Amino acid sequence: MRIPEATRLTGIGRSKLYELIASGDIETAKIGTCTLITVASLRQLIDRARR
């Protein structure tokens, strides 16, 4: 999913989302100029936060 959609669905701010991407906590896929966040990595992030 695109970054704006990920921020909307998770409630995580854009800056924090980019921090999580830079730290490797969230995986991305680059297709051309489009950066996509994998849904699986968002689910894993939320699962880790629940523990």
C-alpha positions in Angstrom: 0.0 0.0 0.0 1.1 3.6 -0.5 2.4 5.6 2.4 -0.6 7.9 2.7 -2.9 4.9 3.0 -0.7 3.3 5.6 -0.7 6.4 7.7 -4.5 6.6 7.5 -5.1 3.0 8.3 -2.6 2.7 11.2 -2.8 6.2 12.7 1.0 6.4 12.6 2.2 9.8 11.5 4.1 10.2 8.2 7.4 11.2 9.9 7.2 8.2 12.3 6.4 5.9 9.4 9.5 7.1 7.5 11.5 6.5 10.7 10.2 2.9 10.9 11.1 2.4 7.3 14.6 3.7 7.8 15.2 1.5 10.9 14.0 -1.6 9.0 10.9 -2.1 11.1 8.7 -1.8 8.1 9.5 -3.3 4.7 9.0 -1.5 1.5 8.9 -2.3 -2.2 10.0 0.2 -4.8 8.2 0.0 -8.2 9.5 2.8 -10.4 9.1 5.9 -8.4 6.4 4.5 -6.2 7.3 3.3 -2.7 4.9 0.7 -1.4 4.7 -0.7 2.2 4.0 -4.4 2.5 0.8 -5.2 4.4 2.6 -8.1 6.1 5.2 -5.8 7.6 2.5 -3.5 9.0 0.8 -6.5 10.6 4.0 -7.7 12.1 4.7 -4.2 13.5 1.3 -4.1 15.1 1.7 -7.7 16.5 5.0 -6.7 18.0 3.5 -3.6 19.6 0.7 -5.7 21.2 3.1 -7.9 23.1 
